[in-house]
């Protein structure tokens, strides 16, 4: 059976002041009427019903996740006691699935991406699952670059597809960490490079076998999870998890594993990594100027701005290319193109001890 | 005896979103801890006690004014049923004072200016009152221009003082309406031109005599106010006031009256006509960049900004020379130097029917 693991461990800095430590991006309604994690579950459901969906999240977010997703069984919401990047989290999820279905196929999907159409997304995953089951290989999904992005890792594929047909799969030649702009520009000239979407498909058996080889400390540390009685899992994790190395599955496993396959996404994809990236998903604001907004907005001689409000009216007069975000207790103003630097504001709040705004 | 009339009829557009129709600038705490009207009364009190202070205000603001100024007798808070500019308002105030003290000297002062030191302000007024009483002339106070402002009227005075001594008084040669920039630049080159402060000193008798000549329709319309029983004043005004012409005392009387005197202000003065003008009165914001703020603020690589918040944190990242104002229900963002255009936002709100934000 296909199980899905939704990775919902985001820290909620990039969408401050809307996102906070306890309500990171995946728990927000920033695109459409649903939270991103609800949208992710809905999108999957025709392929993987909630009874086979697992959510890996930070302990302090688990109650909110459970409240949003009552259809996902409570024991499938896995709380990480501390963040240890993606490798320990995915090993843990694989072991959790192995407890109930050792022959499962496993999809690993981020909770906070914007994807459409959902049917094409599911078709891609279905094909990946079939290939993973048939070949025993690890499969990942590459996104055709829309530009020389420096915020994503890249995947270099072989020249000829290993599997042909309506959907092609290539051997992965190399995983490339986030490049600088000059390198990104070179990469996107060749069709052999795609963005690393962070979506993976494999059988639990193949993944755990590869993890035993490349992530031995993590597998060794977490192995008892597979056989412990359910009532002891929580205390086991609280004891063991903080001691695990913090490493990404990309760096710790995918770059080292042999025979990894990649296929192209036949759906549109955006990880919406910042307020700037959100602009493309917001409706046009009333009036001229090409502003985009959600929430109450009034512009006069304002152009190219992104306005997002959970309540207060945002009134922009004579400004260009700004990001303005207003919540009940905080307002952010920064130029378009610099919204990732909101991390500096969050860092400043931490330094100033303004924990109520974090 | 000296009576003072404080003109508190502002409409509250220039400091939106802080100011609203029912809480215009004079009812706000934008400079210091007191509302501007409270500061005006305090500043006057050693010269004119609250028992001789009169407030002329819009009907819908009168309750708020009364609540802020319990020391001013309720019958001395004059409610204008509708706004008719300054001439009807000052004639009305003169008649109200004449009811109780026909030989009074009368100071006419705006409610929303920033003035210091208060002692020097009172000294100036005291001298003006003495001259007005001695000569029977209308007296006004000119402000030495700090630059070629186009937002004020100008007063041209004669070459030689009419009254010399520690404080000089000149004949007014001409009142000049708000000039364009080229003309303002020429005017400020000569010491004979000062800004028109909108502050006037005269005896009630001299003013009413001049008003009979230059504002006959207004005096005729309002004359019964002087002798009506107190209980009938309200209904009289509601009937008569809306029919009066809307005209300023500058245009309707001062420009036409003979023998008007002007003296220079020996105090610092600012009418704080916009968010931009407020910057000089706000404390420096924490951190580098020369930002100024009131309320919660956090800047990172922000410079030259003015931030004013009644509650929400204003976080500015990578922006220059912006005015940002945050209240519980609205946020304004505009460039420094353009804050007067907030009127366009207010107009837009009216058009959009968002009356809760007006």
Interface residues (C-beta under 8 A of the other chain):
Chain A: X17 X298 X300 X301 X309 X311 X312 X313 X314 X315 X316 X317 X318 X319 X322 X324 X326 X327 X328 X329 X330 X331 X332 X333 X334 X335 X338 X339 X341 X342 X344 X345 X348 X349 X352 X354 X357
Chain B: X16 X17 X298 X300 X301 X309 X311 X312 X313 X314 X315 X316 X317 X318 X319 X322 X324 X326 X327 X328 X329 X330 X331 X332 X333 X334 X335 X338 X339 X341 X342 X344 X345 X348 X349 X352 X354 X357
